[in-house]
Amino acid sequence: MNKLLYLFSFTIFLSFFNLSCQNTEQQDKDISNISDTISNPVKQDTVLLYLDSTQIIDFLTRYPLTEEYKENIRSFYKKRNNAFAWINNYGINEYAGNFINLLNHEEMRYSNDSSFYNERLHVLYNGISEDYKIFGNDSLVAELEILLSVNLFDYANRNWRGISDEKLREAGWFIARKNLNYEDLLDSLLKSKVYLISAFDPVYPQYALLKKHLIKYNDIEKRGGWKVSFQKGIELKKGDTSSVITAIKEQLCMMGDLAVTDSTNFFNDELVSAVKKFQKRHGLKENGLIEEKTLQQLSVPVHERIKQILINMERRRWVPAEQKGEYLVVNIPDFKLFVFQNDSLEWSCNVIVGESKVTNNTVIFNDNLEYIVFSPYWNIPKNILIKETLPAIKRNPDYLSSHNMEVVDVKGKPVASSSINWSQYKNNFPYIIRQKPGENNALGSVKFLFPNSYEIYMHDTPEKSLFGETTRTFSHGCIRLEEPYKLVKFLLREDTSWTDENIIASMYGGKQTFVKLKNKVPVFIAYFTAWVDRNGNMNFRNDVYSHDEKMKQLLFAD
């Protein structure tokens, strides 16, 4: 609960600090005033006001709240013996003022989301002036009191949890998300005397960083954005001259890739460096050339980048607030695995994910890695068996032997392929076809199991050349690792019996071996197309599964 309280307090405070459009001197003054106001002790003669139970009943009858919110309100005020939380005999307290200012702030309107604005709340709040006589039995005062609590629950739910569970499933996101206890949150917030900015939470810093870049891109849009259109087939390199180079320089300067622009149309060394930086931020080959893929990214309008940032800010609301110990994250659009230890990035490597064809998409979910399997068999999944393997066997009787495959029954007992009438099977094949361990095995030398209903796991691959591609959507849904040996060593590093020699022998020994990890390791298969890296640079990736397009319909549809 302390973590949750800190996050809410930090959010309110940071909104004033980061998002003010005033100059720095005025910001410092305002922040000082806010801090003074927040830390001021309550006046000694403050008198608590109390709600009548009928006022709560009347409010819940008149307002169309969910049953969950109704129960939250009843429970919250019952724990307080119906004492007001936001208002006392002196008027509306500083917490209410800060919360209203947060809801009013321009940043909340960047997404064209009006759900934060409650007209009745603002009418009541503005109607109670400094000389308004505050009495607990005043129906308007009571309504404002409860409405503030309801809106905080709403804000917490919308700002921290994001869209509804139903819409989350529509977006193809199955990572378990954090839960909030609204009553404890509000109660702890109101008991706190001072807002403090301390250590950052492992997830929320990314949200705050995206928010800063959102402001930057909004400013660019207000200034007219970039207007670069290109003919197909344009290729430019160092030393070239072209009429579009000047416009590209101007755009890269707006984005921060080029420190200082000039009006020449010459492709100089500074532009080479700027193009490489741009390419790195967009997951492209860093060759310093202006060619098709680089031009495609340069041509994305600023308003589309703003939507992309907002979509990924929304996704950041869904993820768990913190992780302890070691955990793994695969970001599908970035085609990378990230290995963390106590929220510190240990290392990362390239991965291959499912094809862009919907049926072969890698699913977004989380689970726990439990097993390492050395020299694995590959049990061919049913969908691949029906669509690819059985037709191939019918065309070529030697297919099984040429691919080092065998047929077994459900107990693992071998079945002679010559005894099977292959022509009679299409969707009802009663056996298992598996590929034996070996250098050409589709799973390579090792696989990593986090048992799940999607039948997705991570594994080695014999097709190493595919890691040289920038868009790595080649699998049927599972995740292929460029550095599986490194992951094995990381997971088994505390078990002294697993020496380098033993690991290599097990990986290439040809005998399937299961190793159960002493401690399960959380795995998150995520989907982020925009983030800020450790150097403060805004990164974008292609929407390989069109999940961003679905999110646009959920967030921006009229």
MOHULIN-V233495 format. One record per pair of residues at least 12 apart in sequence whose ideal C-beta (glycine too) atoms are under 8 Angstrom apart, sorted by the first residue. I is the first residue (numbers start at 0). GAP is how many residues later the second one is. D is the distance in Angstrom with one decimal. If there is no record, write none. Layout:
i: <I,I>
gap: <GAP,GAP>
d: <D,D>
This chain:
i: <0,0,0,0,1,2,2,2,3,3,3,3,3,3,4,4,4,4,5,5,5,6,6,6,6,7,7,7,8,8,8,8,9,9,9,10,10,10,11,11,11,11,12,12,12,13,13,14,14,14,15,15,15,15,16,17,17,17,17,18,18,18,18,18,20,33,34,36,36,37,37,37,37,38,38,39,40,42,45,45,45,46,46,47,47,47,48,48,48,48,48,48,48,48,48,49,49,49,49,49,50,50,50,50,50,50,50,50,51,51,51,51,52,54,54,54,54,55,55,55,55,55,58,58,58,58,58,59,59,62,62,64,68,68,68,71,71,71,72,72,72,74,75,75,75,75,75,76,76,78,78,79,83,83,84,84,84,84,84,85,85,85,85,86,86,86,86,87,88,89,90,90,90,90,91,91,91,94,94,95,95,98,98,98,98,99,99,99,101,102,102,102,102,102,106,106,106,109,109,109,109,110,110,110,111,112,114,114,115,115,115,117,117,119,120,120,120,120,123,123,123,123,124,126,127,127,127,148,151,151,151,152,152,155,155,155,156,156,158,159,159,159,160,160,160,160,160,161,161,161,161,161,162,162,162,166,167,169,169,170,170,170,170,171,171,171,171,171,171,171,172,172,172,172,173,173,173,173,174,174,174,174,174,174,174,174,174,175,175,176,176,176,177,177,177,200,200,201,201,201,201,202,202,202,202,202,203,203,205,205,205,206,206,206,208,208,208,209,209,209,209,209,209,209,210,211,212,212,212,213,213,213,213,215,216,216,216,216,217,219,219,220,220,220,224,224,224,225,225,225,225,225,225,225,226,227,227,227,227,227,227,228,229,229,229,229,231,232,233,233,233,234,234,234,234,235,235,235,235,236,236,236,236,237,237,237,237,237,237,238,238,239,239,240,240,240,241,241,242,243,244,244,244,244,244,245,245,245,247,247,247,248,248,248,248,250,251,251,251,251,254,254,255,255,256,256,256,256,256,257,257,257,266,271,272,274,274,274,274,275,276,277,277,277,278,279,280,280,280,280,280,281,281,281,281,281,282,282,282,282,282,282,282,282,283,283,284,292,296,299,304,304,306,306,306,306,307,307,307,307,308,308,309,310,310,310,310,310,310,311,311,311,311,313,313,314,314,314,314,318,318,321,322,322,322,323,323,324,324,324,324,325,325,325,325,325,325,326,326,326,326,326,327,327,327,327,327,327,328,328,328,329,329,329,329,329,329,329,329,329,330,330,330,331,331,331,331,331,331,331,331,332,332,332,332,332,332,332,333,333,333,334,334,334,334,334,334,335,335,335,335,336,336,336,336,336,336,336,338,338,345,346,346,348,348,348,348,348,349,349,349,349,350,350,350,350,350,350,351,351,351,351,351,351,351,351,351,352,352,352,352,352,353,353,353,353,353,354,354,354,354,355,355,355,357,358,359,359,359,360,360,361,361,361,361,361,361,362,362,362,362,363,363,363,363,364,364,364,364,365,365,365,365,366,366,366,366,366,367,367,367,367,367,368,368,368,368,368,368,368,368,368,369,369,369,369,369,369,370,370,370,370,370,370,371,371,371,371,371,371,371,371,371,371,372,372,372,372,372,372,372,372,373,373,373,373,373,373,373,373,373,374,374,374,374,374,374,374,374,374,374,374,375,375,375,375,375,375,375,376,376,376,376,376,376,377,377,377,377,377,378,378,378,379,379,379,379,379,380,380,382,383,384,384,385,385,385,388,389,389,389,389,392,393,393,399,399,402,402,403,403,403,403,403,404,404,404,404,405,405,405,406,406,406,406,407,407,407,408,408,408,409,414,436,436,436,437,438,439,440,441,441,442,442,442,443,443,443,443,443,443,444,444,444,444,445,445,445,445,445,445,446,446,447,447,447,447,449,453,454,454,455,455,455,455,456,456,457,457,457,457,457,457,457,458,458,458,458,458,459,459,459,459,460,460,462,463,465,466,470,470,472,478,484,484,484,487,487,488,490,490,491,493,494,526,526,527,528,528,528,528,528>
gap: <180,183,184,187,186,198,318,319,176,177,180,181,184,317,180,183,184,187,190,192,195,153,194,197,314,148,177,181,180,183,186,187,185,187,194,91,148,193,86,87,90,183,21,182,184,183,194,87,90,92,14,15,18,85,14,190,193,194,197,86,87,88,192,196,85,64,160,57,60,56,60,156,157,154,155,54,152,47,42,43,44,41,42,35,36,40,34,35,38,39,40,85,86,87,92,31,32,33,34,86,26,31,32,33,85,91,94,95,30,84,85,90,29,84,87,88,91,17,18,21,26,90,14,83,84,87,88,13,14,84,87,85,81,84,85,81,110,111,73,76,77,108,73,106,107,110,111,69,72,104,108,107,52,61,60,63,64,101,105,58,59,62,63,47,54,57,58,46,45,44,37,39,41,43,33,36,52,94,95,29,52,49,52,53,56,21,22,25,53,13,14,15,48,52,104,107,108,104,108,196,200,199,444,445,444,442,39,43,38,39,42,29,33,27,23,26,27,30,16,19,20,23,19,13,12,13,16,37,30,33,34,29,33,24,26,29,23,25,158,18,20,157,16,17,19,156,157,15,152,153,155,156,151,391,392,387,150,380,384,376,379,380,383,189,191,192,355,373,375,378,142,145,191,354,189,190,191,192,143,144,145,189,190,191,349,350,351,144,190,141,142,143,141,142,143,120,121,119,120,121,141,113,116,117,118,119,112,117,110,325,326,106,109,110,322,323,327,99,102,103,106,320,321,322,102,320,96,319,325,92,95,96,99,322,85,88,89,92,88,34,82,81,82,85,76,77,78,21,24,25,28,72,75,76,20,16,19,20,23,70,71,70,14,65,68,69,60,59,56,57,61,54,55,56,57,31,53,54,55,30,51,52,53,29,30,31,33,34,50,27,28,26,27,24,25,26,23,25,22,21,19,20,21,22,26,17,18,19,23,42,50,12,13,22,25,47,19,22,23,26,23,283,281,282,17,18,20,21,24,12,13,16,23,16,15,13,14,15,19,12,260,16,19,20,15,257,252,256,257,258,259,12,15,257,258,259,50,51,52,187,256,257,258,259,13,186,185,177,243,240,225,235,241,245,248,249,221,222,232,240,221,229,245,218,219,237,240,241,244,216,217,218,219,237,241,211,212,213,236,205,207,21,17,20,199,18,19,16,17,194,196,13,14,15,16,164,195,13,194,195,196,197,12,41,193,194,195,196,194,195,197,21,23,32,128,149,193,194,195,196,195,196,197,21,30,32,193,194,195,212,213,194,195,196,208,209,210,211,194,205,207,15,16,17,18,136,137,12,13,14,15,12,13,14,121,142,144,150,148,151,144,139,143,132,133,134,137,138,117,122,132,133,107,121,128,129,130,131,109,114,115,120,121,122,123,127,128,119,120,122,126,191,119,121,122,123,124,118,119,120,121,117,188,189,187,24,115,116,117,116,184,94,113,115,116,117,163,91,93,114,162,161,162,163,183,87,89,91,160,156,157,158,159,83,84,85,155,156,82,152,153,154,155,79,80,81,122,148,151,152,153,154,79,80,81,146,147,150,77,78,143,144,145,146,74,75,76,77,116,119,120,142,143,145,73,74,75,76,139,140,141,142,71,72,132,133,135,137,138,139,141,62,70,71,131,132,133,134,135,136,137,138,61,65,67,70,71,83,136,57,58,59,60,64,135,56,57,63,64,65,53,54,55,25,52,53,54,55,74,95,93,92,44,48,40,41,43,44,32,35,36,39,29,28,29,17,33,32,37,31,32,34,36,37,28,29,30,31,27,28,30,13,24,25,26,23,24,26,21,22,23,22,16,73,74,75,72,23,22,21,19,20,16,17,18,15,16,17,18,36,40,15,39,62,63,13,14,38,39,42,61,12,13,33,36,39,43,73,23,22,23,21,22,23,69,21,22,20,21,22,23,26,29,65,19,20,21,22,25,20,21,24,47,19,20,17,18,14,15,71,73,71,46,18,19,22,15,19,14,26,30,23,24,23,18,20,13,12,13,14,18,19>
d: <7.2,5.2,7.4,5.6,7.5,7.1,6.5,6.9,7.0,7.7,7.6,5.6,7.5,7.7,6.8,4.4,5.9,6.4,7.7,7.1,7.6,7.4,6.1,6.1,7.0,6.9,6.4,6.0,6.9,6.6,4.3,7.3,7.4,6.1,7.5,7.7,7.2,8.0,5.4,7.0,5.3,6.9,7.3,4.8,6.3,7.5,6.3,5.3,5.6,6.5,6.6,6.3,5.7,7.4,5.9,7.1,6.8,6.2,7.8,6.0,7.1,4.6,7.5,6.8,7.3,7.2,7.7,5.0,7.8,5.9,7.2,6.2,5.4,6.6,4.6,7.4,7.5,6.4,5.0,6.6,6.2,6.4,4.2,5.0,6.7,6.4,7.2,4.3,6.2,6.1,6.5,7.0,7.6,3.7,7.6,7.2,5.1,5.6,6.9,5.3,6.2,4.4,7.8,6.7,6.9,5.7,6.8,7.5,7.5,7.8,6.7,7.6,6.6,7.0,4.3,8.0,7.7,6.8,6.8,6.1,7.3,6.7,7.7,7.4,6.3,4.8,7.8,6.6,7.5,8.0,7.2,6.7,6.3,5.9,7.9,5.8,5.0,5.7,6.4,6.3,6.6,5.5,6.4,7.6,4.4,6.3,6.9,7.9,8.0,7.0,6.9,7.6,6.9,5.1,7.0,7.6,6.3,6.7,5.3,7.6,5.5,4.5,7.3,6.5,6.2,7.0,5.3,7.5,5.6,7.4,6.9,6.7,7.1,5.8,7.1,6.3,7.8,6.8,6.2,7.4,5.6,6.9,7.6,6.4,7.7,7.8,7.5,5.7,7.7,5.2,6.8,7.9,7.2,7.0,6.9,7.8,7.4,6.1,6.2,7.7,7.1,5.0,6.7,7.7,6.8,7.6,7.6,6.1,7.8,6.6,7.0,7.0,5.7,6.7,7.3,5.0,7.1,5.7,6.1,6.2,4.1,6.7,6.4,7.1,7.5,6.9,6.7,6.2,7.5,7.8,5.7,4.4,7.5,5.7,6.0,6.1,6.9,7.5,6.8,7.4,6.2,5.7,6.4,7.1,6.4,6.1,7.1,7.9,5.3,7.6,3.6,5.2,6.8,6.1,7.6,5.3,6.7,6.8,6.8,6.3,5.5,5.8,6.5,7.7,7.6,5.8,7.7,7.4,5.7,7.1,7.4,6.4,5.0,7.2,6.4,5.9,4.0,7.8,6.7,6.6,8.0,6.2,5.8,4.5,6.1,7.6,6.7,7.4,5.9,4.7,7.1,7.1,7.6,5.2,5.2,6.1,6.2,7.9,5.4,6.7,4.2,6.6,5.4,7.1,5.7,6.8,7.7,7.4,5.7,6.1,6.6,5.9,4.4,7.2,8.0,3.9,7.5,5.6,6.3,4.9,6.9,6.9,7.1,6.2,6.8,7.9,6.2,6.3,4.8,6.8,4.9,6.9,7.1,8.0,5.9,5.6,5.1,6.4,6.4,5.5,5.3,4.8,5.9,6.5,6.5,3.9,7.2,7.8,7.2,4.2,6.1,8.0,7.9,6.3,7.6,7.0,5.0,6.6,5.6,5.9,6.4,7.1,6.4,4.9,7.6,6.4,7.9,8.0,7.1,7.8,6.4,6.9,7.0,4.9,7.8,5.7,7.1,4.0,7.7,6.5,7.6,5.3,7.5,5.3,7.4,7.1,7.7,5.2,6.8,8.0,5.9,7.9,4.5,5.1,5.5,7.1,5.9,7.6,6.0,8.0,7.7,4.6,6.8,5.8,7.1,6.0,6.8,5.1,7.5,6.7,6.6,4.6,6.6,6.2,7.7,6.3,7.6,4.6,7.3,6.1,7.0,7.8,7.6,7.9,4.4,7.6,4.5,4.6,7.4,6.6,7.0,3.8,7.8,4.1,7.5,5.1,7.2,6.1,6.7,4.8,7.6,7.1,7.4,7.5,6.0,7.9,7.9,5.4,6.5,5.0,6.8,7.8,4.6,7.3,5.5,7.2,7.9,6.4,7.7,6.2,7.5,8.0,5.1,7.6,6.9,6.0,5.9,7.5,7.2,7.8,8.0,6.8,7.9,6.2,8.0,6.5,6.0,4.9,6.3,6.4,5.3,7.9,6.7,7.3,7.4,5.4,4.5,7.1,6.6,5.5,6.1,4.1,6.6,6.9,6.4,7.9,7.2,6.2,7.9,7.5,7.4,7.3,7.1,6.5,6.3,6.8,7.9,7.4,6.6,7.6,8.0,7.4,6.5,4.9,7.7,7.8,5.6,5.2,6.3,4.1,7.2,6.9,7.3,6.8,6.3,7.2,4.8,7.1,7.9,4.8,6.0,6.1,7.5,7.8,7.7,5.8,7.5,7.2,4.9,6.8,5.4,7.2,5.4,5.1,5.6,7.2,6.9,7.0,5.0,6.8,7.0,6.3,6.7,4.8,3.9,6.4,6.9,5.5,7.3,8.0,5.5,6.0,5.5,7.0,6.3,7.5,4.3,5.3,6.9,6.1,6.1,5.4,7.9,5.1,7.5,7.4,6.3,7.6,7.1,6.0,7.0,7.0,7.8,6.3,4.9,4.1,6.7,7.8,4.9,6.9,4.3,8.0,7.7,6.9,5.2,6.2,5.8,6.8,6.9,5.8,7.0,4.4,7.6,5.1,5.4,7.1,3.9,6.6,5.8,6.2,5.9,7.8,6.5,5.2,6.4,4.1,7.4,5.1,6.6,6.9,7.2,5.2,5.6,6.3,7.8,7.2,7.2,5.0,5.4,6.7,5.2,6.5,7.4,5.4,7.5,6.4,6.3,4.5,6.0,7.1,6.7,5.7,6.3,5.0,7.8,6.6,6.5,7.8,5.7,6.6,6.3,4.6,6.9,4.2,7.1,4.8,7.8,5.7,5.7,3.8,6.5,5.7,6.7,5.7,7.1,4.4,7.5,6.8,6.5,4.3,7.7,5.1,6.2,6.4,6.5,6.5,6.0,5.4,7.4,4.2,5.7,6.6,5.7,6.9,6.4,7.7,5.9,7.7,6.2,6.5,7.4,7.7,4.5,7.0,6.7,4.8,7.7,6.4,6.5,7.1,5.5,7.5,7.1,5.5,3.8,5.4,7.2,8.0,7.1,4.4,7.1,3.9,6.4,7.7,6.8,6.6,7.0,5.6,5.5,5.6,5.3,6.4,6.5,7.1,4.9,6.9,4.7,7.3,5.7,4.6,6.6,6.5,6.4,7.8,5.6,6.0,4.1,5.7,4.9,4.8,5.8,7.8,4.8,7.8,7.8,4.9,6.6,7.1,6.1,7.0,7.5,6.0,6.4,6.1,7.2,5.8,7.5,6.0,7.2,6.4,7.1,6.4,5.7,5.5,6.7,5.5,7.4,6.4,7.6,5.8,4.9,5.5,6.2,7.2,5.8,6.6,5.0,7.1,7.4,6.2,6.3,6.8,5.1,7.2,5.6,6.7,5.1,6.4,7.9,5.9,7.2,6.9,5.6,5.0,7.0,6.0,6.6,6.4,5.6,7.1,7.3,7.4,4.2,6.3,7.5,5.9,2.5,5.0,5.8,7.8,6.6,4.9,6.9,4.0,5.7,6.8,5.1,5.1,7.7,6.1,5.3,3.8,7.2,8.0,7.8,6.8,7.8,4.9,7.3,7.6,8.0,5.7,5.5,7.0,7.2,5.6,7.4,7.0,4.5,7.6,5.6,7.8,7.7,8.0,6.2,7.5,6.2,6.9,7.1,7.3,6.3,4.1,7.9,4.1,7.6,7.6,7.5,7.8,4.7,7.0,6.9,5.7,7.4,7.0,7.9,7.0,5.6,7.4,6.7,6.3,6.7,7.5,7.8,7.3,7.2,5.5,7.8,4.8,7.2,5.5,8.0,5.7>
